[in-house]
Amino acid sequence: MCCMKKALYRLETYYKQKATASERDVLVYLLNQTREATAIDIHTLAKKCYCSPATIVRICKKNGFKGFKELKLALLNDLDFSRELEQANIQNSSGQNLQTIIINALNENIHAIQNTFSLLDFQELNTIVDLLSACRYVYLFGIGASFLVARDLQQKLERINKKTILYEDIHLQLVSSTNIEQGEVAIIFSYSGLTKEIIEMARNIKQRGGIIIAVTKYGSSKLISLSDYNLYVPQIEAPLRISAGSSRISQLSVVDILYQAYLASVHSQSMDKIIATNKLLEKKEEE
């Protein structure tokens, strides 16, 4: 049985690259109303999307599933972890002791990292590394908690002499997005992929011919529709998103993966720079 954690990712990729006009409405429903889709039969879905059951079967088979039933099982597998976390987050934790709360928090982070790995597309990652190797500058964008993640990548890349451009001020980020030239690379961090200012930046970059790499939750969003490449994090936040903890852990994991992959591709030059940087820092500490 083809029941993988990457079912939503497969559908998203198919939607962006190969879907016909008649298939798009079905895919939009599957990506945006995933829970509802797993609870209905193929005929109900066909009615909702104004298509024939044959269209749905064709989508399933083109994405490696024998039929709609098998696709639903794969989607349920994708959603299982998110649902468990959501239920755990809305429970009243007032009766829990400190140790239990800490263990639950750490388990969420562990699962966030595991699910981030399950979404990793190595072919996409290699292409992104090649883009980073070829570009003069890497433009970075992110707001709120996502800005902190962008800053982490900036610090890593600057230490190995890869020039980056990142502003903390949102207005300066917007200006920066209008300065990108044809073929230059921008990495945009946004968990939701829906933030108004982020979408405006992405549109600016797209209009100017820049290459957009999005680090965002997988599924379907405006940012994904504008991006050229995606590094996905799982949908693991509770509805209220009291803190952006788990999504930030996932994004930081993506940063580490991207940095290590890039470092491996330019190993000799990077190691010389790292050694020189460390010596400089040691000298400053001695002073």
N, C-alpha and C positions, 0 to 999 in steps of 0.2 A: 504493500500500500504506500502510495506517495503522500505521506502526511508529514510535512516539514514545517519548521518554525518560520520559514521564509515565504509562506503562502501570500501574505499581504504584499511583501516585497516583489514577488513574481508578478502579481496582478498590477502593481504600480508601474513596474518596468514595462510590462506588456501594453498598458494604457498609453504610456508616453511614446513607445517606439513602434508598435505594430497594430494597434487596435483599429478596426474599421469603424465607420460612423455608426453602424447599427449595434456595435459592441460597446461603444463608449458609455451609453446610459446605464447598461448593466454594471460595468466596471465602476462607475461613479457610485452607484448604490452599494456595491460590495465593499468599496473602500471607505465610504462615509457612514454607512449604516450596517457595519459588520455584524454586530450582535443580532440585529433584527433579521439579517439575511440567514443566519444560522438557525433561525427558529421557524422558517417558512419552507414550503416545498417549491419545486421548480416551476410549477404552474402559477403559483401566487407571485413568484418573482417575475415571471414573464409578463403577467398582467401589470404589475407595478412599473415595469420598464418598457411597456408597449412593444414587446418583441415576442418571438416564438421560443418555445422551450429548446428548439434545435440551436438557436443562437447561443443560449447558455451552455449547452453541452459542448458546442464548438469552442467556446472560451475555455471551458474546463480542460478539454483535451489538448488545446494549444499550449496550456500551461502545465501539462504533465499529470493531470488528474483523469481518472477513468470516467468520472461523471460528477454531477452536482453534489451527491451525497458525500463522495470522497473529499471534494473541495470544502464542504461544510465542516467535516472532521478536522481538516487542516486548519481552517480558520478558528475553530474552537480551540485547537492546540495553541495557536498564536495568542488567543485572548485569555487563556486559562490563568496565566501568571498575573496579568493585569487585573483580572477579576478578583483573584485572591487578595492581592494587595489592596484593592479598593475597599473590599469588605473589612480587611484588617484595619485600615486607616479610619473608617467611620465608627468603629467600635469605641465604646467609652473606655479609655485607658486609665481612668482615675484609680481603679483597683489594682493596677499592676505595680509591682515593685520596680525600683530603679534598674536592677539587673535585667529584668524581663524587657523593659523598654529599650535598654541599650542593645540587648541581643537582637530584638526585632529590627532596630535601626540598622545594625550591622548586616543582618540577613538581607534587608532590602538592598543595601549597597552591593553585597555579593551577587545577588540575583540580577541587579542592574548591569553589572560587569559581564556576567554570563550571557545575558540576553543581548547585550551590545555585540559580543563576539559572534553570536548566532546570526546577526544581521549583516556581518561584514562580508562585502563582496571584494575578493582579492583582486580580481581583474580591474574593477573600478579603482581600487586603492593604488594599484600599479600605474594606472593612467594618470591619477592625480599626482603621484610622486614625480612622474615624468614632466608634468606641467610645472610643478614647483622647481624642478631642476633647471628648466628652460627659461623661466621668467626672471626679470631683473628685480622686481619687488613683489611682495605678497600683500595685498590689501586685506585688512581684517575688519570685520564688522560684528557688533553684538551689543545688546542693551540689557541693563540689569545684571542678573546672574550670568547671562551669556557673555557679557562684556568681560567678566572675570576669567572666563574660559578662554576668550580670545586673547586676553593679556598673558595668560599662561603659555599659549602657543607662541606669542610674540617673543617672550623671554627665552624660550627654548631655541627658536630660530635665530634670534640675534646673537646668541652665544656661539653659534657656528657660522656667523658671518652671512646669514641670509637676511637681506634687508626687508623690513616690514613697515607698513604704514597703518597705524591704529590711533584713533582719537577717542577719549572718554566722553567728550561732549557730543550729544546726539546731533546737534546742528552741524558740527564739524564733520561728523560721519556722513551726513547727507551731502555736504559740500564735496567731501572726498569721493563719494560715489559718482559725482558728475565730472571728476577729473581723470577717471580711468580711461585709458586709450584702448583701441582695438587689440584684442588678444591678450591683454593683461589679466592677471588672475586675482580673483576676490574670493575669500572664504567668509561665509556668513553663518554666524551661530544664532540659532533661534529654535528653542524647543518646540514651540507651537507652530512656527512657520506662518503665523497669522498677524504678527505685530504690524500695525499700520506703518510705522516709520521704517521697519525692516523691509517691508514690501516696496515702499517707495524707493529705498536704496537699491533694491534688486532690479526694479524697473529702470532706474537710471543707468545702472551697470549694463543691463541688457541692451538698452537703446544705444549705448556707446560701443557695443561690440566686445565687452569684457566677458571673461569666462567665470561663471559662478559655480562655486563648490559650496553646497549647503550642508551644514551639520544640524540635523533636525530630526524630530520623531518621524517614524515611518508610518505610512498611511497615505493620506492625500491632503495637500495644503497648497495655498497660493505660492508659497516660496518654492515648493518642489516643482510646480508647473513652470516657474521662471528659471530654475537652475539647470546647469548643464551636467553636473555630477552631484551625487549625494552620498554622504556618510551618515547612516541612520543610527538613532538611539531608540530604544523601545518606549512604548507608551506606558509609563509606569507611575505617573503622578496621580494622587488622589484628586477628586473633583474640585475641592476647595484650594488645592495647591498652597497650603499654609506655608510651606517652604519649598524651594526648588531643589531640595537635596538630592534626590535620586536622579533627576534629569541632569543635574550638574555633574554627578559622579560619572554618569554615562558619557557626557560630553568630554569630561577630562580624560576618560579612557580612550575616546576617539583621538584626542589630542596626542596622548602618549603613543598610540598605535601609529598615527600619521608621522610623528616626529621620529620614531624608531625606524620606520620604513624609509623615510627620507634620509636619515642619518646613514643607514646601510647603503644607500645608493651613492652617497658622496663621502664614503668612509674616510679615505686618506686625507682629503682636504679638511674635513670636519674635525678629525681627531687633532690635527695640528692647531686648529683654532681653539678647540676646547682646552688643550694643554696650555696654550698661551693665555687664555682667559683665566684659567684657574691660578696660574702663576701670578697674574696681575692682582687677582682678588686676595691671594695670600699675602702679597706685598702690602696691599692696602690695610689688611688686618694687623700686620706687624707694626705699621706706622701708627 
